[in-house]
Amino acid sequence: MGVPEYLAIRGRLDRAGRFTPRHCTSTTYVRAWPRGTSAAELERLGAGPDQVVVETVSDDGEVLQREVAEVQAESVCEPGGSRTFRVRAYVGLHARASEVRVRRDDRVLWESWIPGPPTVEVRLDRLPRRGGVRSTRSAVLALAYSPPADEALASVTVVYRWGEHEFRTVHVGPPQSTVEIPADGLAGGSGCRFLVTYSSGVRGCSAATEPFDWEPTPPQVTLVRPVPGERVVAGVPMLLEGFAEDLQHPGSPLAPHRLVWMIDDDVVATGPMASVDSLASGHHDVTLVYRGEPEAEASVPVWVRKPDAPTADQWPDWDPVEAR
C-alpha cells in the first residue's frame, strides 16, 4: 500500500464569491488539518452564508472525497472597503480522482484536472561564501523539473536547513532552471542543505541538495543610537541603544547582560538601553559588545563639544522659598 497523498488547495475568496487559487500543491504529510469554517462563522466574517467545499471527482462525476475548507479574513488596505478571505483545505487524492474543484452550494468556483505526479531534481552548482564580491557569495541551485500542468500556478519553494530544528524559507517564485540564494544572513553549521518543493500547479514533489558544511554566522550587533558622527554637547546625557541578533538560533533570545557598552576603552553600562552624561569634549568611540560565543561588536564615532551656555548641572543652587 502506497503512502497517502493529499491535495493542498489554497486561494483567495472575494466578497463577490470569486475564488483565485494560489500555491496549490500536494503532500504526503499534513502537520495540522485545517478546521472547516461553519456557516455561522462565515456570516460573522462577512464571507456569506454557504460553506466552501473542496472535493475530488472521478471521470464519471462521482464525488470521491469532500472536505470543508477553512476560511479566514485577510487584513488588507484597499480602496472602497473591499475585503478578501484566505481559503485553505486538504483533500485526499483518491486513485480514481481526475478533477478537483472548489464549490459553494451548487456553484463551482474553480476546477482543475489532476495531472500525474511531477518530478524535480536539484543540484548545488555553487556553495555560498562569506566575504568577497557580493555577486560570487550567493549559492546557486540548478533545477530540472517536469513541465508544469498550469504555468500560472506552478511554483518553486526553497527552504534552507542548517540544523536539526533550524530552517527557513529563502525563496518562493515561478519555476526556473537556476535559483540564486543570497548568502548574506544565512546561518552555518554541519550538514547544511537546500530543500526544494516544486508544484506543477496542483500536485507537488520535493528534492534536496547533498549536505555541505559551512562556517557558522557570528552574532550581528546593531547600534541604533548614537548614530555615526553624532555631535553631542558635553554635560548633556547621551542615549545608548542597540541590540544583537543570533542568526544561528533566530528564535532564541539573547541575554541582555551580555550587551556591554564601552566609551573608548572604558565599560560604562550593560543592556540594550542606557545613557551616559560624563563625556569630556573631543572625539570618542562608542562600542557595543556582545560577550557570547563567539563575541561580536559594533562601533561608531561621536564628537563631544563644549556647551555654548552653562548646562543645567552647572547652574547655581537656587531655593525658590528663600528667593521670595
C-alpha positions as CSV (number, residue, x, y, z in Angstrom):
1,M,0.0,0.0,0.0
2,G,1.4,3.4,-1.1
3,V,1.8,6.5,1.1
4,P,-1.4,8.6,1.1
5,E,-1.2,11.8,-0.9
6,Y,-3.2,14.9,-0.1
7,L,-4.0,17.9,-2.3
8,A,-3.4,21.2,-0.6
9,I,-5.8,23.7,-2.1
10,R,-5.2,27.3,-1.2
11,G,-6.5,30.6,-2.6
12,R,-8.3,33.9,-2.1
13,L,-12.0,34.5,-2.0
14,D,-13.5,37.9,-2.5
15,R,-16.9,39.2,-1.3
16,A,-18.4,38.7,-4.8
17,G,-17.7,34.9,-4.4
18,R,-14.7,34.8,-6.9
19,F,-12.0,32.3,-5.9
20,T,-8.4,32.7,-7.1
21,P,-6.1,29.7,-6.5
22,R,-2.6,30.4,-5.0
23,H,0.3,28.0,-4.2
24,C,-1.8,24.8,-4.6
25,T,0.3,21.6,-4.3
26,S,0.2,18.1,-2.8
27,T,1.9,16.5,0.2
28,T,2.2,13.1,1.9
29,Y,2.4,14.8,5.4
30,V,-0.2,17.1,6.9
31,R,1.1,18.7,10.1
32,A,-2.2,20.3,11.1
33,W,-5.6,19.6,9.4
34,P,-7.4,22.9,8.7
35,R,-10.6,23.4,10.7
36,G,-13.6,23.7,8.4
37,T,-15.3,27.1,8.8
38,S,-19.0,26.8,9.7
39,A,-21.8,28.7,8.0
40,A,-22.4,30.7,11.2
41,E,-18.7,31.7,11.4
42,L,-18.8,32.7,7.7
43,E,-21.7,35.0,8.4
44,R,-19.8,36.6,11.3
45,L,-16.8,37.2,9.0
46,G,-18.9,38.7,6.3
47,A,-18.0,36.0,3.8
48,G,-21.5,34.8,3.0
49,P,-23.7,32.0,4.4
50,D,-22.6,29.0,2.4
51,Q,-19.6,26.8,3.4
52,V,-16.7,26.5,1.0
53,V,-16.1,22.9,0.0
54,V,-13.2,21.2,-1.8
55,E,-13.8,17.9,-3.5
56,T,-12.2,15.4,-5.8
57,V,-14.3,13.9,-8.6
58,S,-13.8,10.8,-10.8
59,D,-14.2,10.7,-14.6
60,D,-17.9,9.6,-14.3
61,G,-18.7,12.5,-12.0
62,E,-18.7,10.6,-8.7
63,V,-17.5,12.7,-5.7
64,L,-14.8,10.7,-4.1
65,Q,-13.9,12.9,-1.2
66,R,-15.2,16.2,0.2
67,E,-13.7,18.5,2.8
68,V,-15.0,21.8,4.3
69,A,-12.4,24.5,3.8
70,E,-11.0,26.8,6.4
71,V,-11.8,30.5,5.6
72,Q,-10.1,33.4,7.4
73,A,-10.4,37.1,6.8
74,E,-7.3,38.9,5.4
75,S,-6.1,42.2,6.7
76,V,-5.7,44.3,3.6
77,C,-5.9,48.1,2.9
78,E,-7.7,48.6,-0.4
79,P,-10.0,51.5,-1.6
80,G,-13.7,51.1,-1.4
81,G,-13.8,48.8,1.6
82,S,-13.1,45.7,-0.4
83,R,-12.3,42.6,1.6
84,T,-10.8,39.2,0.8
85,F,-10.6,35.9,2.6
86,R,-8.0,33.2,2.7
87,V,-9.2,29.7,1.8
88,R,-7.3,26.5,2.8
89,A,-8.2,22.8,2.7
90,Y,-6.6,19.4,2.3
91,V,-8.4,16.6,0.5
92,G,-7.2,13.0,0.0
93,L,-6.1,12.1,-3.5
94,H,-8.1,9.1,-4.5
95,A,-6.6,6.8,-7.1
96,R,-9.7,7.4,-9.4
97,A,-9.7,11.1,-8.9
98,S,-9.4,13.1,-12.2
99,E,-10.6,16.6,-11.1
100,V,-10.5,18.8,-8.1
101,R,-12.9,21.7,-7.6
102,V,-13.9,24.4,-5.1
103,R,-17.6,24.7,-4.6
104,R,-20.2,26.7,-2.6
105,D,-23.7,25.2,-2.5
106,D,-24.3,24.4,-6.2
107,R,-21.8,26.9,-7.6
108,V,-18.4,25.7,-8.8
109,L,-15.9,28.5,-8.0
110,W,-12.9,26.8,-9.5
111,E,-12.0,23.4,-11.0
112,S,-8.9,21.8,-12.4
113,W,-7.9,18.4,-13.8
114,I,-5.5,16.5,-11.7
115,P,-2.2,15.8,-13.5
116,G,0.2,13.0,-13.0
117,P,2.9,13.2,-10.3
118,P,5.5,15.9,-11.1
119,T,9.3,15.4,-10.8
120,V,12.1,17.7,-9.7
121,E,15.9,17.3,-9.3
122,V,18.2,19.9,-7.7
123,R,22.0,20.3,-7.7
124,L,24.1,22.7,-5.8
125,D,26.2,24.4,-8.5
126,R,27.9,26.9,-6.2
127,L,28.3,26.8,-2.5
128,P,27.6,30.0,-0.5
129,R,30.6,32.1,0.5
130,R,31.3,34.7,3.2
131,G,33.2,37.8,2.2
132,G,34.4,38.6,-1.3
133,V,32.4,40.1,-4.1
134,R,28.7,40.1,-3.5
135,S,27.9,38.5,-6.9
136,T,30.0,35.5,-6.0
137,R,28.8,35.0,-2.4
138,S,25.4,33.6,-3.4
139,A,24.5,29.9,-3.5
140,V,23.4,28.7,-7.0
141,L,20.9,25.9,-7.4
142,A,20.4,24.1,-10.7
143,L,16.8,22.7,-11.1
144,A,15.4,20.1,-13.6
145,Y,11.6,19.7,-13.4
146,S,8.7,18.2,-15.3
147,P,6.6,20.5,-17.4
148,P,4.0,22.4,-15.3
149,A,0.4,21.4,-15.6
150,D,-0.6,25.1,-15.1
151,E,2.1,27.6,-15.7
152,A,0.2,30.4,-13.9
153,L,0.0,28.3,-10.7
154,A,3.3,26.5,-10.9
155,S,5.9,27.5,-8.2
156,V,9.2,26.6,-6.6
157,T,9.9,27.0,-2.8
158,V,13.4,26.7,-1.4
159,V,13.9,26.0,2.3
160,Y,17.4,26.3,3.8
161,R,18.2,23.9,6.7
162,W,21.3,24.3,8.9
163,G,20.4,22.2,12.0
164,E,18.1,19.5,13.2
165,H,15.4,22.0,14.0
166,E,16.7,25.1,12.2
167,F,15.3,26.0,8.8
168,R,13.7,28.9,7.0
169,T,12.2,29.7,3.6
170,V,14.7,31.6,1.4
171,H,12.9,31.6,-2.0
172,V,9.4,31.4,-3.4
173,G,8.8,32.0,-7.1
174,P,7.9,30.6,-10.5
175,P,9.9,27.6,-11.8
176,Q,13.2,28.3,-13.4
177,S,16.3,26.3,-14.2
178,T,18.6,28.4,-11.9
179,V,17.9,29.8,-8.5
180,E,20.3,32.1,-6.8
181,I,20.2,32.3,-3.0
182,P,22.0,35.3,-1.4
183,A,24.4,34.2,1.3
184,D,24.0,37.3,3.5
185,G,22.1,36.3,6.6
186,L,22.3,32.6,6.1
187,A,23.4,30.7,9.2
188,G,26.1,27.9,9.0
189,G,26.8,24.5,10.5
190,S,27.4,20.9,9.6
191,G,25.1,19.1,7.3
192,C,23.5,22.2,5.7
193,R,21.3,21.7,2.7
194,F,18.7,23.3,0.5
195,L,15.2,21.6,0.2
196,V,13.2,22.3,-3.0
197,T,9.5,21.8,-3.3
198,Y,8.1,22.1,-6.9
199,S,4.4,22.5,-7.6
200,S,3.2,21.9,-11.1
201,G,0.1,23.8,-10.3
202,V,-1.9,21.2,-8.5
203,R,0.5,18.5,-7.3
204,G,3.9,18.8,-5.8
205,C,7.2,17.0,-5.2
206,S,10.4,17.6,-3.3
207,A,14.2,17.1,-3.7
208,A,17.2,18.2,-1.6
209,T,20.9,19.0,-2.3
210,E,23.7,17.0,-0.9
211,P,24.7,18.1,2.6
212,F,27.6,20.6,3.0
213,D,29.4,22.2,5.9
214,W,29.6,25.9,6.2
215,E,31.1,28.1,8.9
216,P,28.6,29.4,11.5
217,T,27.5,33.1,11.3
218,P,28.6,35.2,14.3
219,P,26.1,37.3,16.1
220,Q,25.3,40.7,14.4
221,V,25.4,43.8,16.7
222,T,23.4,46.9,15.6
223,L,23.9,50.3,17.1
224,V,20.7,52.4,17.0
225,R,21.9,55.4,19.0
226,P,24.2,57.3,18.8
227,V,24.3,57.5,15.0
228,P,27.7,57.7,13.3
229,G,29.3,61.1,13.6
230,E,26.7,62.4,16.0
231,R,27.6,65.6,17.8
232,V,26.9,65.8,21.5
233,V,27.1,68.7,24.0
234,A,29.4,68.0,27.0
235,G,27.3,67.6,30.1
236,V,24.1,66.6,28.2
237,P,23.1,62.9,28.7
238,M,23.7,60.8,25.6
239,L,21.3,57.9,25.0
240,L,22.8,54.5,24.2
241,E,20.6,52.0,22.3
242,G,21.4,48.8,20.4
243,F,20.7,45.1,20.1
244,A,22.3,41.8,18.9
245,E,20.9,39.1,16.7
246,D,21.9,35.4,16.7
247,L,21.3,34.3,13.1
248,Q,22.3,30.7,14.1
249,H,19.3,30.5,16.5
250,P,16.8,33.2,15.4
251,G,14.1,32.0,17.8
252,S,16.4,32.1,20.9
253,P,16.6,35.4,22.9
254,L,20.0,36.8,23.7
255,A,20.8,37.6,27.4
256,P,20.7,41.4,27.9
257,H,23.5,41.3,30.4
258,R,25.8,40.1,27.6
259,L,25.5,43.5,25.9
260,V,28.3,45.7,27.2
261,W,28.7,49.4,26.3
262,M,32.2,50.9,26.1
263,I,33.3,54.5,25.6
264,D,36.8,54.3,24.2
265,D,38.3,51.6,26.5
266,D,36.0,52.0,29.5
267,V,32.9,50.0,30.3
268,V,30.1,52.4,31.1
269,A,26.9,50.3,31.0
270,T,25.2,47.0,30.2
271,G,21.9,46.1,28.5
272,P,20.2,47.2,25.3
273,M,19.5,50.7,26.5
274,A,21.5,53.1,28.8
275,S,22.7,56.7,29.0
276,V,26.0,58.4,29.8
277,D,26.5,62.1,30.7
278,S,30.1,62.5,31.8
279,L,31.8,62.7,28.4
280,A,34.6,65.2,28.0
281,S,34.8,67.3,24.9
282,G,36.6,65.8,21.9
283,H,36.4,62.6,19.9
284,H,35.1,59.3,21.4
285,D,34.4,55.8,20.1
286,V,31.1,54.3,21.3
287,T,31.2,50.5,21.1
288,L,28.5,47.9,21.9
289,V,30.0,44.4,22.5
290,Y,28.1,41.2,22.7
291,R,30.0,38.9,25.0
292,G,28.9,35.4,23.9
293,E,30.4,32.6,21.9
294,P,31.6,34.0,19.6
295,E,31.9,37.7,20.5
296,A,30.7,40.4,18.2
297,E,30.7,44.2,18.3
298,A,29.8,47.4,16.5
299,S,31.3,50.9,17.0
300,V,30.5,54.5,15.9
301,P,32.5,57.7,16.4
302,V,30.9,60.7,18.2
303,W,32.2,64.2,18.8
304,V,31.5,66.0,22.1
305,R,31.7,69.8,22.0
306,K,31.8,72.3,24.8
307,P,28.5,73.9,25.5
308,D,27.8,77.5,24.3
309,A,25.9,78.2,27.5
310,P,26.0,76.6,31.0
311,T,24.2,73.3,31.2
312,A,21.7,72.5,33.9
313,D,24.3,70.7,36.1
314,Q,26.3,73.9,36.2
315,W,23.5,76.2,37.3
316,P,23.9,77.7,40.8
317,D,21.8,76.3,43.6
318,W,18.6,78.2,43.9
319,D,15.9,77.9,46.7
320,P,12.6,79.2,45.4
321,V,11.4,79.7,49.0
322,E,14.4,81.8,50.2
323,A,14.3,83.7,46.9
324,R,10.9,85.3,47.8
